[in-house]
Amino acid sequence: MALTTSIKAEVIQTYQRAPRDTGSPEVQIALITSRINDLTRHLTEHAKDVHSRRGLMKLVALRRKLLDYLKSTKPQLYKEILVRLGLRR
């Protein structure tokens, strides 16, 4: 369920602003989104896994907070990240 280093590096390369950028909101949102997608697939097979469901809810809340921050500081970048990740808000 955890992201492999190759997948994580690929996501970071896709969404980073500068060559060594790993902490910008766009990168964090993209990493959290890929973790959410993995957990969602896991929960379709294991519907009674309550602990993973709780982790999924925490990740969704964290992503929502980061998206709200991005929306208040850089609205244009917020719209772009929604389109690139395929999120609806």
N, C-alpha and C positions, 0 to 999 in steps of 0.2 A: 504494500500500500504506500510505502514511502517512495518519494521520487528518487530515481537513480541519478547518479552524478551526470551522466550524459544527457538525460532529459532536462535536468535542471540547468546545465550549461547552455543547452540549446534555447531554452526559454529566456534565460538571461541575455544571451546574444541577440535575440529577436527584439527585446523590449528595452534594452539599455540605452541611455542617452550618450554616454561616453565610453571609451574602451574598458575602463575598470569600474564601471557603475554597477553595483549590485543592490543598492538600498533605496533607489528612487521609488516613489509610489507606484509607478507603472510596472516596474519589475516585481515588486511585492504583490501587486494585484494579480499579475499574470501567474506567478508561482502559486499563490493561494488558489486561483481558479483551476490550475491543473491538479492540485491536491483535492479540491472539491469534486472535480470530475472523476478522479480515481475512487474516492470514497462513495460517490453516488453509484458507480458501477458495482462496487463491493456490496453495497446495501441492497441492490436489486437481487443479488444471489443470497445474501444472508440477512433476511428481513428482521430477525430478532436480535441482531447485534446492537444492543442499546448503547454500549460504550462507544462504538464507532459513530453512532448517530449523534451522540452528544458532542464528539469531536467535530463532526460535520457542522453542527449548529454553531459551534464556537468559530469555526473558520468562516462561515457565511457572515456572522456578525462582524468579524475582523475585516473581511473584504468590504462590507457595507460601510464601515467607519473610514476605511482608506478611500473608498469612492466618494464619500461625502466630503472628505478633506480635499480631494482633488477637484471636486466640483466647486468648492468655495474658493480655491486658490487659482486654478487654471481651468475654466469652463471648456475651452476649446480642446484641450488635451483630454479632459474627461469624456467628451463626446467621441473623440477619436479612439480612446481605449475601449469604450463600450462597443463600438463598431468592430474593432479588430478582434476582440474576444468573443463577440457574439452574445453580449449580455443585454438583457432588457431591464430598464429601470423606469 
